[in-house]
Amino acid sequence: MSSNPSASPISKRLEGKVALITGGASGIGECTARLFVQHGSKVLIADVQDDLGRALCQEYGSEEIISYVHCNVTVDSDVQNAVDTAVSRYGKLDIMFNNAGISGNTKSSILNSDNEDFMRVLNINVCGGFLGAKHAARVMIPAKKGCILFTASVASVLYGELAHAYTASKNAIVGLAKNLSVDLGQHGIRVNSISPTAVATPMLTDALRMTKEAAEKFVASAANLKEAVLEPEDVAQAALYLASDDSKYVSGVNLVIDGGYNLTNPSLAMAMKSLFSKV
């Protein structure tokens, strides 16, 4: 995908729409913001990474296309302000992408889990998404239309590999999205979640202490689907589909993007390989 702000796709699938993306200054959020702009959407980035967010917007040279607002998703007034800013600046809100999130402590043992870390992960990942959905619904319900998205994780369908706080938070996000799809469907609002496997975003490379290339190689070595690497742009494409009218009757779905990884259990194959290597 081209990162050139002037690039224009043949068909703009979000023409005339307004999107608010939390955690939009880097990683999956940044890629999604760029793709949404290319497809004709006005975008408001909400993040705590002020320098990155403003630098991204400056590439486009006009607040009429994309702009930034400081927003800590755990603070109700910040989220309310972000939604109100989108409406006052662009006239409405069609798409709310609750993408902001953290991984927290990566230790998987319950005995190594830190109480404060657990609460912080749930506060940002779950409560942040809840506040985003609540304030988005406040302006979407009167319009009788809208799309609310959440970034979840393959941890919502696969267990035992990641920390308890992260796994709990991503399962909660999927449950919240499904419940909201029932609550808000009567108002014409669609709600879905996206669950990618590991993507070499800054969050992952920092956690692994690896370069982007090394992280991609590491993830690919454990992948079920070979000859392809999941990139942030692929998740952005999923968000584009769910935000566009192409998915006008898709709601309550957790779109898993993992190349079939959650369907496999490598334990037997590893045990067999270990057994026969000793023969």
C-alpha positions as CSV (number, residue, x, y, z in Angstrom):
1,M,0.0,0.0,0.0
2,S,1.4,3.4,-0.9
3,S,1.9,5.9,1.9
4,N,1.9,8.8,-0.5
5,P,-0.8,11.2,0.7
6,S,-1.7,12.1,-2.9
7,A,-2.3,8.5,-3.9
8,S,-5.9,7.9,-5.0
9,P,-7.5,4.5,-5.4
10,I,-9.7,3.8,-8.4
11,S,-12.7,3.4,-6.2
12,K,-13.1,5.4,-3.0
13,R,-15.1,3.1,-0.7
14,L,-15.5,5.7,2.1
15,E,-16.3,8.8,0.1
16,G,-18.2,11.3,2.2
17,K,-17.7,9.4,5.5
18,V,-16.1,10.7,8.7
19,A,-13.9,8.3,10.9
20,L,-12.5,8.6,14.4
21,I,-9.5,6.3,15.1
22,T,-8.1,5.9,18.6
23,G,-4.5,4.9,18.7
24,G,-4.3,6.3,15.2
25,A,-0.8,7.8,15.4
26,S,1.1,4.5,14.9
27,G,0.9,0.9,14.0
28,I,-2.5,-0.5,12.8
29,G,-4.2,2.8,13.6
30,E,-1.8,4.8,11.4
31,C,-2.1,2.4,8.5
32,T,-5.9,2.5,8.8
33,A,-5.9,6.3,8.9
34,R,-3.9,6.5,5.7
35,L,-6.1,3.9,4.0
36,F,-9.3,5.6,5.0
37,V,-8.1,8.9,3.7
38,Q,-7.2,7.3,0.4
39,H,-10.7,6.0,0.2
40,G,-12.3,9.4,0.7
41,S,-12.9,9.5,4.4
42,K,-12.2,12.5,6.7
43,V,-10.2,11.2,9.6
44,L,-9.7,12.4,13.2
45,I,-6.8,10.7,14.9
46,A,-7.1,10.4,18.7
47,D,-4.0,9.4,20.6
48,V,-1.6,10.3,23.4
49,Q,1.4,10.3,21.0
50,D,1.1,13.9,20.1
51,D,4.2,14.3,18.0
52,L,3.5,11.2,15.9
53,G,-0.1,12.2,15.4
54,R,0.6,15.7,14.4
55,A,3.4,14.6,12.1
56,L,1.1,12.2,10.3
57,C,-1.5,14.9,9.7
58,Q,1.1,17.4,8.5
59,E,1.9,15.1,5.6
60,Y,-1.5,15.8,4.2
61,G,-1.3,19.6,4.8
62,S,-5.0,20.2,5.6
63,E,-7.2,19.6,8.6
64,E,-10.1,19.3,6.1
65,I,-8.7,15.8,5.3
66,I,-7.1,14.5,8.5
67,S,-6.5,16.1,11.9
68,Y,-5.4,15.1,15.4
69,V,-6.8,15.4,18.9
70,H,-5.0,14.4,22.2
71,C,-7.1,11.6,23.8
72,N,-6.4,9.3,26.7
73,V,-9.1,6.6,26.1
74,T,-9.4,5.9,29.8
75,V,-10.6,9.5,30.5
76,D,-14.3,9.9,29.8
77,S,-14.0,13.6,29.1
78,D,-11.1,13.0,26.6
79,V,-13.2,10.5,24.6
80,Q,-16.2,12.7,24.7
81,N,-14.1,15.6,23.5
82,A,-12.7,13.5,20.6
83,V,-16.2,12.5,19.4
84,D,-17.5,16.1,19.8
85,T,-14.4,17.4,17.9
86,A,-15.1,15.0,15.0
87,V,-18.7,16.1,14.7
88,S,-17.9,19.9,15.1
89,R,-15.0,19.7,12.6
90,Y,-16.5,17.4,10.0
91,G,-20.2,17.6,10.6
92,K,-20.9,14.0,11.7
93,L,-19.4,10.7,12.7
94,D,-19.8,7.6,10.6
95,I,-17.0,5.3,11.8
96,M,-15.7,4.8,15.3
97,F,-12.6,2.6,15.3
98,N,-11.7,1.7,18.9
99,N,-8.1,0.6,18.1
100,A,-6.1,1.9,21.1
101,G,-4.6,-0.8,23.2
102,I,-1.5,-2.1,25.1
103,S,-0.1,-5.5,25.6
104,G,1.0,-5.0,29.2
105,N,3.3,-7.5,31.0
106,T,4.1,-10.3,28.7
107,K,4.7,-12.9,31.4
108,S,2.1,-15.7,31.1
109,S,2.2,-17.2,34.5
110,I,-0.6,-16.2,36.9
111,L,2.1,-16.1,39.7
112,N,4.1,-13.6,37.8
113,S,1.1,-11.4,37.0
114,D,1.1,-7.9,38.5
115,N,-2.2,-6.6,39.8
116,E,-1.6,-3.0,38.7
117,D,-0.6,-4.2,35.2
118,F,-3.7,-6.3,35.0
119,M,-6.0,-3.4,35.8
120,R,-4.1,-1.0,33.5
121,V,-4.5,-3.4,30.5
122,L,-8.2,-3.8,31.1
123,N,-8.7,-0.1,31.7
124,I,-7.1,0.9,28.4
125,N,-8.2,-2.0,26.2
126,V,-11.7,-2.6,27.5
127,C,-12.8,0.5,29.3
128,G,-11.3,2.7,26.6
129,G,-13.3,0.8,23.9
130,F,-16.4,1.0,26.0
131,L,-16.1,4.8,26.3
132,G,-15.4,5.1,22.6
133,A,-18.5,3.1,21.7
134,K,-20.7,4.9,24.3
135,H,-19.8,8.4,23.0
136,A,-20.0,7.3,19.3
137,A,-23.5,5.8,19.9
138,R,-24.5,9.1,21.5
139,V,-24.2,10.8,18.1
140,M,-24.9,7.8,15.8
141,I,-28.3,6.8,17.3
142,P,-30.0,10.1,16.3
143,A,-28.5,9.6,12.7
144,K,-29.8,6.0,12.7
145,K,-26.6,4.8,11.1
146,G,-22.9,4.2,11.9
147,C,-20.2,1.7,12.2
148,I,-18.3,0.9,15.4
149,L,-15.1,-1.3,15.2
150,F,-12.8,-2.7,17.8
151,T,-9.3,-4.1,17.5
152,A,-9.3,-7.4,19.4
153,S,-6.7,-10.2,18.9
154,V,-6.3,-13.8,18.0
155,A,-6.0,-14.1,21.8
156,S,-9.8,-13.9,21.7
157,V,-10.0,-17.4,20.1
158,L,-6.7,-19.0,21.2
159,Y,-5.6,-19.6,24.8
160,G,-2.5,-20.3,26.8
161,E,0.1,-18.4,24.7
162,L,-0.3,-14.8,26.0
163,A,-0.6,-13.0,29.3
164,H,-3.8,-13.3,31.2
165,A,-4.5,-9.5,31.3
166,Y,-4.1,-9.2,27.5
167,T,-6.2,-12.4,26.8
168,A,-8.9,-11.3,29.2
169,S,-9.1,-7.9,27.7
170,K,-9.4,-9.1,24.1
171,N,-12.1,-11.6,25.0
172,A,-14.0,-8.8,26.8
173,I,-13.7,-6.6,23.7
174,V,-15.2,-9.3,21.5
175,G,-18.0,-9.8,24.0
176,L,-18.7,-6.1,24.2
177,A,-18.8,-5.8,20.4
178,K,-21.3,-8.6,20.1
179,N,-23.5,-7.3,22.8
180,L,-23.4,-3.8,21.3
181,S,-24.3,-5.2,17.9
182,V,-27.6,-6.4,19.4
183,D,-28.2,-3.2,21.4
184,L,-27.4,-0.8,18.5
185,G,-28.7,-2.8,15.6
186,Q,-32.2,-1.4,16.1
187,H,-30.7,2.0,15.4
188,G,-29.0,1.0,12.1
189,I,-25.5,0.8,13.7
190,R,-23.2,-2.1,12.9
191,V,-20.6,-3.3,15.4
192,N,-17.7,-5.7,14.7
193,S,-14.3,-6.6,16.0
194,I,-11.1,-7.5,14.2
195,S,-8.7,-10.2,15.7
196,P,-5.3,-10.3,14.0
197,T,-2.5,-12.6,15.0
198,A,0.9,-11.0,15.8
199,V,1.7,-8.0,13.6
200,A,5.1,-6.3,13.6
201,T,3.9,-3.0,14.9
202,P,6.0,-0.9,17.3
203,M,4.1,-2.4,20.2
204,L,5.2,-5.9,19.2
205,T,8.8,-5.1,18.2
206,D,9.2,-3.2,21.5
207,A,7.9,-6.2,23.4
208,L,10.1,-8.6,21.6
209,R,13.1,-6.2,21.5
210,M,13.5,-7.0,17.8
211,T,13.6,-5.1,14.5
212,K,10.5,-5.1,12.3
213,E,12.2,-7.6,10.0
214,A,13.3,-9.9,12.8
215,A,9.8,-9.8,14.3
216,E,8.2,-10.7,11.0
217,K,10.6,-13.6,10.6
218,F,9.9,-14.8,14.1
219,V,6.1,-14.7,13.6
220,A,6.3,-16.3,10.2
221,S,8.3,-19.2,11.6
222,A,5.3,-20.2,13.8
223,A,2.6,-19.3,11.3
224,N,0.2,-21.8,9.8
225,L,-0.1,-20.0,6.5
226,K,3.2,-19.9,4.8
227,E,4.5,-17.7,2.0
228,A,2.7,-14.6,3.3
229,V,3.3,-12.2,6.2
230,L,0.6,-10.4,8.1
231,E,1.2,-6.7,8.0
232,P,-0.6,-3.7,9.5
233,E,-1.9,-2.8,6.1
234,D,-3.8,-6.1,6.0
235,V,-5.6,-5.3,9.2
236,A,-6.4,-1.9,7.8
237,Q,-7.9,-3.5,4.7
238,A,-10.2,-5.5,7.0
239,A,-11.2,-2.3,8.8
240,L,-11.9,-0.7,5.4
241,Y,-14.2,-3.6,4.5
242,L,-16.1,-3.5,7.7
243,A,-16.4,0.3,7.7
244,S,-17.6,0.5,4.1
245,D,-21.0,-0.2,2.6
246,D,-19.5,-3.4,1.2
247,S,-20.4,-4.9,4.6
248,K,-23.7,-3.2,5.0
249,Y,-25.3,-6.3,6.6
250,V,-22.3,-7.5,8.6
251,S,-22.7,-7.0,12.3
252,G,-21.7,-8.9,15.4
253,V,-18.7,-10.5,13.7
254,N,-15.3,-11.1,15.1
255,L,-13.1,-11.2,11.9
256,V,-10.1,-13.3,12.7
257,I,-7.0,-12.6,10.6
258,D,-4.5,-15.3,11.5
259,G,-4.0,-17.5,8.4
260,G,-5.8,-20.4,10.3
261,Y,-3.3,-20.3,13.2
262,N,-6.0,-20.7,15.8
263,L,-7.2,-23.9,14.2
264,T,-3.9,-25.7,14.8
265,N,-2.3,-27.3,17.8
266,P,1.4,-27.9,17.2
267,S,2.0,-29.9,20.5
268,L,1.5,-33.3,18.9
269,A,3.7,-32.5,15.9
270,M,6.4,-31.2,18.2
271,A,6.3,-34.2,20.4
272,M,6.4,-36.6,17.4
273,K,9.4,-34.7,16.0
274,S,11.2,-34.9,19.3
275,L,10.4,-38.6,19.6
276,F,11.7,-39.6,16.2
277,S,14.7,-37.4,16.4
278,K,15.9,-39.7,19.2
279,V,15.4,-42.9,17.2
